Amino acid sequence: MKKIKIKIKRKHNAKDLAIPAYATPGSSGVDLYADVECDEPIAPGEIKLVSCGIYIELPQGYEAEVRPRSGLAIKHGISLVNSPGTIDSDYRGLINLIVINHGKESYVVKRGQRLAQMVIKEVARAEFVEVEELDETERAHGGFGHTGV
């Protein structure tokens, strides 16, 4: 398994939060923790920006994808609005989550809570070449639902 080094810096008042780490040898993502000052309720249908209290430096050629946690989604309807969210290798700002409550009840985010997961991925750069025609395929122009329900 390929390993890369990622520099991480914690916000000055987030030193008590855990640094992202893999929970098991088979985990593909690391947990991101809520950097809230006090309990932060999110009402049904509400969207809130929640800090993770960290900054990262990804090597060029990599990105981080931020994804919801399945347990929070199934139990409480908690998800991320832009899922997966992308962190580019040249971004050095604070990592934040755009959290939404799709549930029927208010949900309270607590300091240090595992709120999302981050997966590090290699990135391929595309070179677009304009052409007059594209190669034919069996699917061709078939769009949403074209193969049946």
N, C-alpha and C positions, 0 to 999 in steps of 0.2 A: 504494500500500500504506500502510495506516494505521500510524503509529508512536506509541508512548507511552513516557514516561520512567518507569523503575523504579529507585528508590533501592536500592542494595546496600551491605552492610557485611560485611567479612570478619572472622572470628574473629581475635583477637589473634595466635594462633599459626598462622594459615592465610594469611598475606600472600604466601607463595610460590606459592599455588595461583592458577590462571588465573581471571579473572572470566568467567562464562558469556558466550559469543558465538556467533553464527551461523557455521557452517563454510562455507556456500556461499550465494550470493544466493537460492537456492530453498529453503533449509532452513526448516522451520516450527518447529523446536525448537532450543534451545541445550543444549550439553553441561553436565552437572554432574559435578564432580570429587570423587574420594574424599579425604577429610580423615582419613587414618589415620596414626598415629604411626610404625608400622612395618608390614611385610607382615602382612596379616590373612587367614589361611586360613579358608575356609568349606567345611566337609565336605558331602558329598552329603546332601541333605535338611535341612541346617541353615539357620536364619534368623538374620541378624545386622543390627543397626542400625548404619548407616554414616553418619557426618557428612559433609556437603558443605562445611562450614566457612564458610557464608554465611547472612546474614539478608537478607530483601528487604521492601520496602514497595510493595505493589501499589496502584494507584489503586482507589477504590471502583468497583464495576461490572466488575471483572476478577478472574480467578482464574488460578492456574498449575496445569497438569496435569503430573504427573511420570510418565514412562513408561520402560519398559525400553529398552535399546539392542538392536536386532535382531541385530547381530553377536555380542554376548555371549550372546544367547539361542540362536542356531543353533550356535555353535561350542562353547559350554561349558554351556548350560542355565541360565545366570544370568538371573534375572528379579526383579521386584519383587512382593511379596506383595499389596499393595493397588494394583493397576494398573488405571486410572491413579489415582495419589494426587492429592488436591486440596489446594492451598494457598489459603486464603481471603484476601481483601483485608485483613482485620483481624488476621491472624496475623503476629506479629513475632518468633517464635522461630527457633531454629536449624533450617535445612533438613537433614533426615535422610532416609535411604533405608532401607526395610525390604527387605533383599536376601535372596533365597533361591537355593540351589543345587539345581536340578532335575537336574543332570548326574550322571554315574556316578563322577566323580573330584573330588577336592578342588580348589578354585579359590582362588588367592591374589589378594587385592585389594591393589594397590600405591598408595602415596601419589601423588596427582595424576592417577590413572587416570580416564579418562572412563567413568563407571559408569551414568549414566542421562541422560535428556533432559527438558527442561522446555519446555512450550508455554504461551504466554500466550493466554488466551481471554476474550472478552467474555461477560458473564453476563446473562441475562434473569431477572427476578424474577417468579415466578408468584403469581397471586392465585387461591386455590382457592374455588370457588363450589359449595356443596352443592346437588345436584338429586335428584329422584326417579328420573329415567331419563336414560340417555345416548343419543346419536344412534346409529342402527344403521349397521353397516358390513358389507361382504362377508365379512370375516374373523370378525367378531363375537367369540365366546368361544374361537375356535381358539387353542390354546396350543402348547407345544413340539412340533415335528414334525408339526403338523396339515396342512401342505402336502406332505408326503412326505419321503423321505430324500434 
